[in-house]
């Protein structure tokens, strides 16, 4: 199978999608190139990677506990679920985390 030629237009689209918060894997599927190619383009253009560090995740957990009154055990379950869904590979925002917190709170309240 021949490799797809990555034009300047395609590079611009990849950068735009990445800045919108899509992961390199999501972009790769959308534009039909490899995730490695997407990462290479992001790196070549000196764009800050959207990868959450363990420290950022811990800080986000503390913030969610304080702001939302979430249980730390519930947050650990959320993080496990996000990791399964491969969400942790890119920066987590409270807006992304809040629906999972509510979902798990509701599920634990039913039990």
Secondary structure, DSSP 8 states (H G I E B T S, - for coil): -------HHHHHHHHHHHHTT--HHHHHHHHTS-HHHHHHHHHHTT-------HHHHHHHHHHHHHHH---HHHHHHHHHHHHHTTGGGS---HHHHHHHHHHHHHHHHH-
